[in-house]
Amino acid sequence: MSIPVMNKMHMNGYDVLSVNNGPWRVCTQGDRLASFGSREEALAYAAALPGYKKRSLRGQSHTAT
């Protein structure tokens, strides 16, 4: 049984990762945006995207009770 290997980086607010030497993927927490054959291509794509910042939920109360 083999152990999965994951390489993960962050660029411009996006996750850039590869699992078991597979394609490099550029993702947010909920979406896979693109896949690439090399780490350099994936990092260049993530660098070209506008900065990603997780949005807060609308109507969420920030007061302590």
C-alpha positions in Angstrom: 0.0 0.0 0.0 1.5 3.3 -1.0 1.1 6.6 0.9 -0.2 9.5 -1.1 2.2 12.4 -1.5 0.9 16.0 -1.8 2.9 19.1 -2.7 1.1 22.2 -1.8 1.9 25.9 -2.1 0.1 29.2 -1.8 0.2 32.0 -4.4 -1.9 35.2 -4.4 -4.4 33.6 -2.1 -4.8 30.4 -4.2 -3.7 26.8 -3.4 -1.3 25.3 -6.0 -1.0 21.6 -5.4 -0.1 18.3 -6.9 -1.0 14.8 -5.6 1.2 11.8 -6.4 3.1 13.6 -9.1 -0.1 14.3 -11.0 -1.0 17.5 -12.7 -0.6 20.8 -10.8 -3.9 22.3 -9.9 -4.8 25.9 -9.0 -7.8 25.9 -6.5 -9.8 27.9 -4.0 -11.4 26.2 -1.1 -14.4 25.3 -3.1 -13.3 25.4 -6.8 -10.7 23.9 -9.0 -9.8 26.7 -11.5 -7.2 25.0 -13.7 -4.7 22.1 -14.2 -1.2 22.3 -15.6 1.6 19.9 -16.5 4.2 21.8 -14.5 4.5 23.7 -11.3 5.9 26.8 -13.0 2.8 27.0 -15.3 0.5 26.6 -12.3 2.3 29.3 -10.3 2.4 31.7 -13.3 -1.4 31.2 -13.7 -2.0 31.8 -10.0 0.2 34.9 -10.1 -1.8 36.3 -13.0 -5.1 36.0 -11.2 -6.5 38.8 -9.0 -5.8 38.3 -5.4 -8.2 35.8 -3.8 -9.7 36.5 -0.4 -12.3 34.3 1.2 -15.6 36.1 1.5 -17.6 36.2 4.7 -21.1 35.0 4.8 -23.8 37.7 4.4 -26.0 38.4 7.3 -23.6 36.8 9.7 -23.6 38.5 13.1 -20.2 39.5 14.5 -21.5 40.4 18.0 -20.8 38.2 21.0 -23.6 37.0 23.1 
